[in-house]
Amino acid sequence: MFGESIVVNGTASPVLEVATRTYRFRLLNGSNARIYNVAFSSGAMFHLIGSDGGLLDAPVAVSSVLLAPGERADVLVNFDGQAVGSELYLQSNAFAGTETQGQQAFYILKFKVMRQESDNTSLPASLMPVEKIPESQSVATRSFNIGHMMQHGGMDGMVMHPIDGKTFDADRRDEVVKAGTVEIWEFDNSAGTETHPMHLHAGQFQVLSRTGGRGAVQPWENGWKDTVLAFPGEKVRIIVRFPNLKGKFVFHCHNLEHEDGGMMLNYEIQ
């Protein structure tokens, strides 16, 4: 599930030559199961400016960003303090909360500072206003148990990952929502032992709260999202306004092995 080599844009052991100025990077975790705690080997701070679905209200200074499969982040990185000829790495720092990964740091991408350039970049105080969806507009609350596994075909069979005890059936309709309405959904991994990045098709949502585990909404979760990570022991609440796109859609875990193990349900917008 995790492999031995990290590739960036299809390249193993990648190197990017940079100058002593500010760069904007769009980060996408395209791995099937691996979570990255993205940081710099120098410990330098950088600015988070966007999440899955667009810009944040304002730049946020961070030292790392935790990205699960399918999650994205927009960041501004300033190499002005680096000496020409120096090298540093984009790396994944160790992190707590799961037993299956995060136990050690590793390099992702090498930066080589090749030339001196002047930089007149001005960091704006505000970006794109994120219109918060009031919880009072919600017409329903749904909770989904994502915290258990089951064997299929005996002890030697495939490990299945159900949602509310159900695995995917393309011909089944699991949930029905009304177009244009707002609902609160809770992904309950409080009894789970694995991480689940939950992904909703057909629209973007906002993260309301996280209880247990990390116990808080993270800086990269304050904008528009379509994927949210629930560690073992966590409950995560999101709020979504369903679009006027009538039809059947899916929501699922963005860990590909879990999705292949049935961790996906259908919902219909009417």
Short mmCIF file of the C-alpha atoms (twelve columns), coordinates in Angstrom:
data_MODEL
# 
_entry.id   MODEL 
# 
loop_
_atom_site.group_PDB 
_atom_site.id 
_atom_site.type_symbol 
_atom_site.label_atom_id 
_atom_site.label_alt_id 
_atom_site.label_comp_id 
_atom_site.label_asym_id 
_atom_site.label_seq_id 
_atom_site.Cartn_x 
_atom_site.Cartn_y 
_atom_site.Cartn_z 
_atom_site.pdbx_PDB_model_num 
ATOM 1   C CA . MET A 1   0.000   0.000   0.000   1 
ATOM 2   C CA . PHE A 2   2.882   2.385   0.689   1 
ATOM 3   C CA . GLY A 3   5.746   1.294   -1.565  1 
ATOM 4   C CA . GLU A 4   9.419   2.236   -1.247  1 
ATOM 5   C CA . SER A 5   9.819   5.235   -3.583  1 
ATOM 6   C CA . ILE A 6   8.163   8.631   -3.506  1 
ATOM 7   C CA . VAL A 7   7.531   10.158  -6.926  1 
ATOM 8   C CA . VAL A 8   6.702   13.795  -7.687  1 
ATOM 9   C CA . ASN A 9   5.018   14.443  -11.039 1 
ATOM 10  C CA . GLY A 10  6.082   10.930  -12.031 1 
ATOM 11  C CA . THR A 11  9.763   11.423  -11.139 1 
ATOM 12  C CA . ALA A 12  11.655  9.471   -8.478  1 
ATOM 13  C CA . SER A 13  14.349  11.354  -6.493  1 
ATOM 14  C CA . PRO A 14  13.151  14.661  -8.000  1 
ATOM 15  C CA . VAL A 15  15.183  17.882  -7.936  1 
ATOM 16  C CA . LEU A 16  13.836  21.389  -8.536  1 
ATOM 17  C CA . GLU A 17  16.163  24.340  -9.144  1 
ATOM 18  C CA . VAL A 18  14.936  27.571  -7.562  1 
ATOM 19  C CA . ALA A 19  16.019  31.182  -7.080  1 
ATOM 20  C CA . THR A 20  15.943  33.303  -3.937  1 
ATOM 21  C CA . ARG A 21  12.357  34.442  -4.412  1 
ATOM 22  C CA . THR A 22  8.776   33.426  -3.621  1 
ATOM 23  C CA . TYR A 23  7.139   30.483  -5.387  1 
ATOM 24  C CA . ARG A 24  3.554   29.305  -5.421  1 
ATOM 25  C CA . PHE A 25  3.088   25.530  -5.285  1 
ATOM 26  C CA . ARG A 26  -0.075  23.497  -5.657  1 
ATOM 27  C CA . LEU A 27  0.271   20.301  -3.626  1 
ATOM 28  C CA . LEU A 28  -1.821  17.233  -4.441  1 
ATOM 29  C CA . ASN A 29  -1.530  13.968  -2.539  1 
ATOM 30  C CA . GLY A 30  -1.947  11.447  -5.354  1 
ATOM 31  C CA . SER A 31  -0.891  8.410   -3.321  1 
ATOM 32  C CA . ASN A 32  -3.290  5.539   -2.817  1 
ATOM 33  C CA . ALA A 33  -2.884  5.304   0.973   1 
ATOM 34  C CA . ARG A 34  0.051   7.392   2.222   1 
ATOM 35  C CA . ILE A 35  -0.488  10.547  4.275   1 
ATOM 36  C CA . TYR A 36  2.135   13.315  4.000   1 
ATOM 37  C CA . ASN A 37  2.978   15.781  6.760   1 
ATOM 38  C CA . VAL A 38  4.515   18.263  4.310   1 
ATOM 39  C CA . ALA A 39  7.283   20.482  5.707   1 
ATOM 40  C CA . PHE A 40  10.778  21.780  4.917   1 
ATOM 41  C CA . SER A 41  13.992  20.166  6.168   1 
ATOM 42  C CA . SER A 42  15.152  23.612  7.295   1 
ATOM 43  C CA . GLY A 43  12.096  23.995  9.514   1 
ATOM 44  C CA . ALA A 44  11.142  27.159  7.596   1 
ATOM 45  C CA . MET A 45  7.640   28.543  7.834   1 
ATOM 46  C CA . PHE A 46  5.570   28.976  4.679   1 
ATOM 47  C CA . HIS A 47  2.138   30.399  3.897   1 
ATOM 48  C CA . LEU A 48  -0.973  28.357  3.266   1 
ATOM 49  C CA . ILE A 49  -3.300  30.208  0.867   1 
ATOM 50  C CA . GLY A 50  -5.704  27.553  -0.453  1 
ATOM 51  C CA . SER A 51  -7.293  24.154  0.148   1 
ATOM 52  C CA . ASP A 52  -9.163  21.621  -2.022  1 
ATOM 53  C CA . GLY A 53  -11.724 23.981  -3.494  1 
ATOM 54  C CA . GLY A 54  -10.023 27.370  -3.691  1 
ATOM 55  C CA . LEU A 55  -8.407  30.177  -1.734  1 
ATOM 56  C CA . LEU A 56  -8.693  30.739  2.020   1 
ATOM 57  C CA . ASP A 57  -9.935  33.954  3.617   1 
ATOM 58  C CA . ALA A 58  -6.360  34.987  4.357   1 
ATOM 59  C CA . PRO A 59  -2.835  33.547  4.261   1 
ATOM 60  C CA . VAL A 60  -1.876  31.405  7.261   1 
ATOM 61  C CA . ALA A 61  1.736   30.882  8.347   1 
ATOM 62  C CA . VAL A 62  2.391   27.181  8.987   1 
ATOM 63  C CA . SER A 63  5.368   24.877  9.470   1 
ATOM 64  C CA . SER A 64  3.622   21.808  8.014   1 
ATOM 65  C CA . VAL A 65  0.459   20.689  6.214   1 
ATOM 66  C CA . LEU A 66  -1.016  17.206  6.659   1 
ATOM 67  C CA . LEU A 67  -2.450  15.902  3.376   1 
ATOM 68  C CA . ALA A 68  -4.343  12.624  3.025   1 
ATOM 69  C CA . PRO A 69  -4.947  10.957  -0.357  1 
ATOM 70  C CA . GLY A 70  -6.948  13.309  -2.558  1 
ATOM 71  C CA . GLU A 71  -6.384  16.443  -0.451  1 
ATOM 72  C CA . ARG A 72  -4.816  19.568  -1.974  1 
ATOM 73  C CA . ALA A 73  -3.139  22.702  -0.677  1 
ATOM 74  C CA . ASP A 74  -1.951  25.954  -2.237  1 
ATOM 75  C CA . VAL A 75  1.186   27.374  -0.592  1 
ATOM 76  C CA . LEU A 76  3.617   30.269  -0.961  1 
ATOM 77  C CA . VAL A 77  7.265   29.477  -0.229  1 
ATOM 78  C CA . ASN A 78  9.975   32.136  0.049   1 
ATOM 79  C CA . PHE A 79  13.581  31.005  -0.571  1 
ATOM 80  C CA . ASP A 80  14.973  34.490  0.059   1 
ATOM 81  C CA . GLY A 81  16.851  33.410  3.193   1 
ATOM 82  C CA . GLN A 82  18.690  30.581  1.447   1 
ATOM 83  C CA . ALA A 83  22.280  30.951  0.236   1 
ATOM 84  C CA . VAL A 84  22.993  30.379  -3.457  1 
ATOM 85  C CA . GLY A 85  24.386  26.857  -3.793  1 
ATOM 86  C CA . SER A 86  22.517  25.520  -0.775  1 
ATOM 87  C CA . GLU A 87  20.090  22.595  -0.809  1 
ATOM 88  C CA . LEU A 88  17.021  21.769  1.231   1 
ATOM 89  C CA . TYR A 89  14.194  19.294  1.032   1 
ATOM 90  C CA . LEU A 90  10.456  19.200  0.962   1 
ATOM 91  C CA . GLN A 91  9.857   16.314  3.326   1 
ATOM 92  C CA . SER A 92  7.172   14.487  5.249   1 
ATOM 93  C CA . ASN A 93  7.576   14.844  9.000   1 
ATOM 94  C CA . ALA A 94  6.585   12.128  11.428  1 
ATOM 95  C CA . PHE A 95  3.115   12.473  12.921  1 
ATOM 96  C CA . ALA A 96  1.009   10.818  15.608  1 
ATOM 97  C CA . GLY A 97  -2.529  9.460   15.500  1 
ATOM 98  C CA . THR A 98  -2.163  6.244   13.510  1 
ATOM 99  C CA . GLU A 99  -0.149  3.071   13.959  1 
ATOM 100 C CA . THR A 100 0.146   2.244   10.247  1 
ATOM 101 C CA . GLN A 101 2.217   5.251   9.141   1 
ATOM 102 C CA . GLY A 102 3.756   8.528   10.265  1 
ATOM 103 C CA . GLN A 103 6.473   6.836   12.326  1 
ATOM 104 C CA . GLN A 104 9.412   8.467   10.532  1 
ATOM 105 C CA . ALA A 105 10.328  11.448  8.376   1 
ATOM 106 C CA . PHE A 106 11.393  11.056  4.745   1 
ATOM 107 C CA . TYR A 107 12.355  13.281  1.824   1 
ATOM 108 C CA . ILE A 108 9.923   14.095  -1.002  1 
ATOM 109 C CA . LEU A 109 11.688  16.665  -3.225  1 
ATOM 110 C CA . LYS A 110 15.126  18.328  -3.241  1 
ATOM 111 C CA . PHE A 111 15.402  22.079  -3.864  1 
ATOM 112 C CA . LYS A 112 18.701  23.463  -5.176  1 
ATOM 113 C CA . VAL A 113 19.078  27.235  -4.782  1 
ATOM 114 C CA . MET A 114 20.862  28.174  -7.999  1 
ATOM 115 C CA . ARG A 115 20.711  31.956  -8.374  1 
ATOM 116 C CA . GLN A 116 20.030  35.240  -6.648  1 
ATOM 117 C CA . GLU A 117 16.901  37.100  -7.700  1 
ATOM 118 C CA . SER A 118 15.168  40.136  -6.256  1 
ATOM 119 C CA . ASP A 119 11.660  39.528  -4.964  1 
ATOM 120 C CA . ASN A 120 8.995   42.220  -4.648  1 
ATOM 121 C CA . THR A 121 6.226   39.780  -3.690  1 
ATOM 122 C CA . SER A 122 3.743   41.370  -1.313  1 
ATOM 123 C CA . LEU A 123 1.671   38.984  0.770   1 
ATOM 124 C CA . PRO A 124 -1.953  40.202  0.793   1 
ATOM 125 C CA . ALA A 125 -3.762  40.507  4.101   1 
ATOM 126 C CA . SER A 126 -6.897  38.924  2.652   1 
ATOM 127 C CA . LEU A 127 -7.630  36.569  -0.229  1 
ATOM 128 C CA . MET A 128 -11.019 35.217  -1.339  1 
ATOM 129 C CA . PRO A 129 -13.795 35.522  1.264   1 
ATOM 130 C CA . VAL A 130 -15.124 32.088  2.211   1 
ATOM 131 C CA . GLU A 131 -18.848 32.449  2.824   1 
ATOM 132 C CA . LYS A 132 -19.574 30.353  5.896   1 
ATOM 133 C CA . ILE A 133 -22.672 28.146  5.735   1 
ATOM 134 C CA . PRO A 134 -24.656 28.728  8.957   1 
ATOM 135 C CA . GLU A 135 -25.513 25.555  10.865  1 
ATOM 136 C CA . SER A 136 -29.005 27.005  11.345  1 
ATOM 137 C CA . GLN A 137 -29.670 26.435  7.632   1 
ATOM 138 C CA . SER A 138 -29.243 22.670  7.972   1 
ATOM 139 C CA . VAL A 139 -32.420 20.674  7.322   1 
ATOM 140 C CA . ALA A 140 -30.970 17.297  8.399   1 
ATOM 141 C CA . THR A 141 -28.038 15.702  10.199  1 
ATOM 142 C CA . ARG A 142 -26.688 12.317  9.159   1 
ATOM 143 C CA . SER A 143 -24.044 10.260  10.969  1 
ATOM 144 C CA . PHE A 144 -21.994 7.560   9.252   1 
ATOM 145 C CA . ASN A 145 -20.052 4.890   11.124  1 
ATOM 146 C CA . ILE A 146 -16.715 4.471   9.337   1 
ATOM 147 C CA . GLY A 147 -14.858 2.836   12.203  1 
ATOM 148 C CA . HIS A 148 -14.989 -0.899  11.628  1 
ATOM 149 C CA . MET A 149 -13.811 -3.607  9.241   1 
ATOM 150 C CA . MET A 150 -15.097 -7.054  8.361   1 
ATOM 151 C CA . GLN A 151 -13.794 -10.188 6.661   1 
ATOM 152 C CA . HIS A 152 -15.341 -11.346 3.405   1 
ATOM 153 C CA . GLY A 153 -15.016 -15.014 2.539   1 
ATOM 154 C CA . GLY A 154 -13.474 -16.167 5.841   1 
ATOM 155 C CA . MET A 155 -10.176 -15.346 7.513   1 
ATOM 156 C CA . ASP A 156 -8.247  -15.706 4.245   1 
ATOM 157 C CA . GLY A 157 -10.687 -13.529 2.336   1 
ATOM 158 C CA . MET A 158 -10.609 -9.824  1.515   1 
ATOM 159 C CA . VAL A 159 -10.824 -7.267  4.330   1 
ATOM 160 C CA . MET A 160 -13.899 -5.139  3.704   1 
ATOM 161 C CA . HIS A 161 -14.371 -1.556  4.911   1 
ATOM 162 C CA . PRO A 162 -18.086 -0.793  5.280   1 
ATOM 163 C CA . ILE A 163 -19.924 2.438   5.983   1 
ATOM 164 C CA . ASP A 164 -22.764 1.831   8.431   1 
ATOM 165 C CA . GLY A 165 -22.243 -1.889  7.885   1 
ATOM 166 C CA . LYS A 166 -22.843 -1.606  4.126   1 
ATOM 167 C CA . THR A 167 -20.409 -2.036  1.243   1 
ATOM 168 C CA . PHE A 168 -20.799 -0.552  -2.219  1 
ATOM 169 C CA . ASP A 169 -23.638 -1.648  -4.482  1 
ATOM 170 C CA . ALA A 170 -24.026 0.417   -7.655  1 
ATOM 171 C CA . ASP A 171 -27.720 -0.482  -7.898  1 
ATOM 172 C CA . ARG A 172 -28.600 0.571   -4.367  1 
ATOM 173 C CA . ARG A 173 -29.693 4.038   -3.224  1 
ATOM 174 C CA . ASP A 174 -28.361 4.639   0.285   1 
ATOM 175 C CA . GLU A 175 -29.258 8.268   1.017   1 
ATOM 176 C CA . VAL A 176 -31.621 10.831  -0.541  1 
ATOM 177 C CA . VAL A 177 -31.135 14.598  -0.257  1 
ATOM 178 C CA . LYS A 178 -32.955 17.608  -1.680  1 
ATOM 179 C CA . ALA A 179 -31.272 19.810  -4.268  1 
ATOM 180 C CA . GLY A 180 -30.270 23.215  -2.922  1 
ATOM 181 C CA . THR A 181 -30.637 22.253  0.731   1 
ATOM 182 C CA . VAL A 182 -28.024 22.262  3.499   1 
ATOM 183 C CA . GLU A 183 -27.190 19.238  5.649   1 
ATOM 184 C CA . ILE A 184 -24.657 18.340  8.343   1 
ATOM 185 C CA . TRP A 185 -22.864 15.027  7.918   1 
ATOM 186 C CA . GLU A 186 -20.768 13.354  10.610  1 
ATOM 187 C CA . PHE A 187 -18.089 10.772  9.855   1 
ATOM 188 C CA . ASP A 188 -17.660 8.713   13.027  1 
ATOM 189 C CA . ASN A 189 -14.291 6.973   13.298  1 
ATOM 190 C CA . SER A 190 -14.303 6.989   17.105  1 
ATOM 191 C CA . ALA A 191 -14.108 3.170   17.293  1 
ATOM 192 C CA . GLY A 192 -11.787 2.813   14.287  1 
ATOM 193 C CA . THR A 193 -8.168  1.753   14.024  1 
ATOM 194 C CA . GLU A 194 -7.413  3.121   10.532  1 
ATOM 195 C CA . THR A 195 -7.383  6.563   8.890   1 
ATOM 196 C CA . HIS A 196 -10.168 7.456   6.472   1 
ATOM 197 C CA . PRO A 197 -10.035 10.497  4.138   1 
ATOM 198 C CA . MET A 198 -13.729 10.854  3.292   1 
ATOM 199 C CA . HIS A 199 -14.562 12.311  -0.119  1 
ATOM 200 C CA . LEU A 200 -17.924 13.665  -1.254  1 
ATOM 201 C CA . HIS A 201 -18.848 13.883  -4.946  1 
ATOM 202 C CA . ALA A 202 -20.985 16.617  -6.552  1 
ATOM 203 C CA . GLY A 203 -19.997 19.531  -4.365  1 
ATOM 204 C CA . GLN A 204 -17.737 21.219  -1.840  1 
ATOM 205 C CA . PHE A 205 -18.269 21.383  1.907   1 
ATOM 206 C CA . GLN A 206 -16.932 23.113  5.013   1 
ATOM 207 C CA . VAL A 207 -15.499 21.380  8.081   1 
ATOM 208 C CA . LEU A 208 -17.410 22.307  11.228  1 
ATOM 209 C CA . SER A 209 -15.690 20.397  14.013  1 
ATOM 210 C CA . ARG A 210 -13.498 17.493  15.031  1 
ATOM 211 C CA . THR A 211 -13.841 15.724  18.380  1 
ATOM 212 C CA . GLY A 212 -11.497 13.085  19.750  1 
ATOM 213 C CA . GLY A 213 -8.015  12.537  18.350  1 
ATOM 214 C CA . ARG A 214 -6.634  15.881  17.166  1 
ATOM 215 C CA . GLY A 215 -9.754  17.548  18.517  1 
ATOM 216 C CA . ALA A 216 -9.747  20.608  16.249  1 
ATOM 217 C CA . VAL A 217 -10.294 21.862  12.708  1 
ATOM 218 C CA . GLN A 218 -6.868  22.273  11.085  1 
ATOM 219 C CA . PRO A 219 -5.732  25.458  9.251   1 
ATOM 220 C CA . TRP A 220 -5.919  23.747  5.831   1 
ATOM 221 C CA . GLU A 221 -9.529  22.755  6.591   1 
ATOM 222 C CA . ASN A 222 -10.863 26.307  6.869   1 
ATOM 223 C CA . GLY A 223 -11.675 26.723  3.174   1 
ATOM 224 C CA . TRP A 224 -13.796 24.785  0.707   1 
ATOM 225 C CA . LYS A 225 -13.145 21.067  0.894   1 
ATOM 226 C CA . ASP A 226 -14.219 17.871  -0.832  1 
ATOM 227 C CA . THR A 227 -12.045 15.489  1.234   1 
ATOM 228 C CA . VAL A 228 -11.632 15.421  5.012   1 
ATOM 229 C CA . LEU A 229 -9.429  13.143  7.096   1 
ATOM 230 C CA . ALA A 230 -10.721 11.252  10.139  1 
ATOM 231 C CA . PHE A 231 -8.010  9.696   12.291  1 
ATOM 232 C CA . PRO A 232 -8.806  6.749   14.573  1 
ATOM 233 C CA . GLY A 233 -10.774 8.025   17.547  1 
ATOM 234 C CA . GLU A 234 -12.139 11.074  15.712  1 
ATOM 235 C CA . LYS A 235 -15.587 12.291  14.737  1 
ATOM 236 C CA . VAL A 236 -15.613 14.925  11.994  1 
ATOM 237 C CA . ARG A 237 -18.641 17.086  11.173  1 
ATOM 238 C CA . ILE A 238 -19.055 18.805  7.804   1 
ATOM 239 C CA . ILE A 239 -21.737 21.082  6.391   1 
ATOM 240 C CA . VAL A 240 -22.692 20.965  2.718   1 
ATOM 241 C CA . ARG A 241 -25.133 22.794  0.473   1 
ATOM 242 C CA . PHE A 242 -26.159 20.320  -2.204  1 
ATOM 243 C CA . PRO A 243 -26.122 21.722  -5.746  1 
ATOM 244 C CA . ASN A 244 -29.011 21.753  -8.191  1 
ATOM 245 C CA . LEU A 245 -27.572 18.699  -9.931  1 
ATOM 246 C CA . LYS A 246 -30.181 15.989  -9.706  1 
ATOM 247 C CA . GLY A 247 -28.978 12.426  -9.979  1 
ATOM 248 C CA . LYS A 248 -27.038 9.745   -8.151  1 
ATOM 249 C CA . PHE A 249 -23.570 10.410  -6.719  1 
ATOM 250 C CA . VAL A 250 -21.169 8.679   -4.351  1 
ATOM 251 C CA . PHE A 251 -19.213 9.393   -1.188  1 
ATOM 252 C CA . HIS A 252 -16.315 7.196   -0.174  1 
ATOM 253 C CA . CYS A 253 -12.960 6.799   1.508   1 
ATOM 254 C CA . HIS A 254 -10.149 8.163   -0.678  1 
ATOM 255 C CA . ASN A 255 -7.780  5.412   0.461   1 
ATOM 256 C CA . LEU A 256 -7.941  3.251   -2.684  1 
ATOM 257 C CA . GLU A 257 -7.618  -0.057  -0.844  1 
ATOM 258 C CA . HIS A 258 -10.511 0.914   1.413   1 
ATOM 259 C CA . GLU A 259 -12.592 2.074   -1.536  1 
ATOM 260 C CA . ASP A 260 -11.850 -1.180  -3.357  1 
ATOM 261 C CA . GLY A 261 -12.914 -2.938  -0.149  1 
ATOM 262 C CA . GLY A 262 -16.414 -1.490  -0.517  1 
ATOM 263 C CA . MET A 263 -16.076 1.760   1.450   1 
ATOM 264 C CA . MET A 264 -18.403 3.750   -0.788  1 
ATOM 265 C CA . LEU A 265 -22.119 4.516   -0.737  1 
ATOM 266 C CA . ASN A 266 -24.547 6.159   -3.151  1 
ATOM 267 C CA . TYR A 267 -26.636 9.219   -2.472  1 
ATOM 268 C CA . GLU A 268 -29.275 10.758  -4.710  1 
ATOM 269 C CA . ILE A 269 -29.997 14.457  -5.141  1 
ATOM 270 C CA . GLN A 270 -33.686 15.009  -5.942  1 
# 
